[in-house]
Amino acid sequence: MQFETRNPYTGELLAEFPMLSNDQLEQKLQQADLAAEHWRTAPFSERSALLNALADRLDAEREALAKLISLEMGKLLPEALGEVDKCALACRHYAEHAESMLQDDLIATPAQRSLVTYQPLGVIFAVMPWNFPFWQVFRCLVSVLMSGNALLLKHAPNVPQCAKAIERLVTEAGAPEGLFAELTISVEQASAVIADHRVHGVAFTGSEGAGRKIGALAGQNLKKCVLELGGSDPFIVLDDADMETAVDVALRARFSNAGQICIAAKRFIVLQNCADDFTSRLLERVAELRTGDPLAATTTLAPMARADLRDGVHRQVQQSLADGAVNLTGCDIVEGGGFFYAPSVLTNVKLGMTAFNEEIFGPVAAIVTARDEADAIAQANATRFGLGASIWTQDVEKGEAMLRQLDVGAGFVNAQVASDVRMPFGGVKASGLGRELGTNGIREFCNGKSIWVA
């Protein structure tokens, strides 16, 4: 069996990579176990030096790495450059701040001294997706390595070149042998890794269905897991919003990365008094999007990463139309080479329809009309997902108050939902459990050990 990577713009086969044998996988596990024993006692200065060196490697190869991302999964080159930059930023941030995030918490008790100390668990296994082939890995890597753990990576099968590039960068930055390794392995082999006694935690980012399976397997083997799954993020527009700004951000929030973002705005819940204005403005902006070579400056809408993903989005759109949604533009596969889907806008989307109930992981905006603010909140929460949300209003106090009523892991007023290296990231309900980034994230794969000195 092999992993293969195809150019989403042309469909051309770029490379093939054989899977590891079971013996090769066993060697990787042994090396990671040995590396974890050393790294858990490495001072923060040594861990920080590794991440700073890794950031320097990212900076030095910025353009080449961004081009690799674009060629392998179709991301627009400016977006790919931003992804590499964010990885370097995260490395430097945690190199500087991880020690303070993991310092002992002193607790006032009757004891002479009592505290909670945060110690690494050991080897962590990460299963990561293709849509941000560098950032998703680094979002996990910076916390796992700085907290003293080792990391094994099973990347998505369609981005093996990115996986191998990350392993090379970490090695060249000076990581001890086995501290980080990518595993080109099958699903069955990945299940065996989760069950292996030398692996102490699992980090997964991906679909809800796969997350449920991995979470169940981790639970069966009593392994700590962090799951960052799908989303159906509401983008709530109140009638006092700065409509021009809201529409500008709405376009980016839905169509960046061809809509293949877990925290992309997916349901545009607009108060009925301003729904027509918002919709007409958004349609004008969508009409300006141009598909093409993701490496070309003139391209503003990327191809989807794989043909099967594009075809799945089309099935969801057609089902939504059958459910009663109205096609305002797009809603079809772009003929010709590459894995393009036409930028699409659906209206008359309601609870119970596919576009409302499911996550559409592609360039499709679903517009939902709300009677008032209370109805907007109710419709925003009427989903099994709970990743992110944004509210657009000139009354920021009201916006914050409304966010507090939404069942999400992250809420934004007058800003696009995004991850920030300084803030915890994750969701609730079917969007997953646990957190990455921030103090919450860096402690996820630590043993919070209570110490009591009488």
Secondary structure, DSSP 8 states (H G I E B T S, - for coil): -EEEEE-TTT--EEEEEE---HHHHHHHHHHHHHHHHHHTTS-HHHHHHHHHHHHHHHHHTHHHHHHHHHHHH---HHHHHHHHHHHHHHHHHHHHHHHHHTS-EE--SSSSEEEEEEEE-SEEEEE--SSSTTHHHHHHHHHHHHTT-EEEEE--TT-HHHHHHHHHHHHHTT--TTSEEE----HHHHHHHHH-TTEEEEEEES-HHHHHHHHHHHHHTT-EEEEE----EEEEE-TTS-HHHHHHHHHHHHHGGGG--TTSEEEEEEETTTHHHHHHHHHHHHTT--BS-TTSTT--B---S-HHHHHHHHHHHHHHHHHT-EEEE--SB--SSS--B--EEEES--TTSHHHHS---SSEEEEEEESSHHHHHHHHHSSS--SEEEEE-S-HHHHHHHHTTS--SEEEESS-----TTS-B--SGGGEES-BSHHHHHTTTEEEEEEEE-
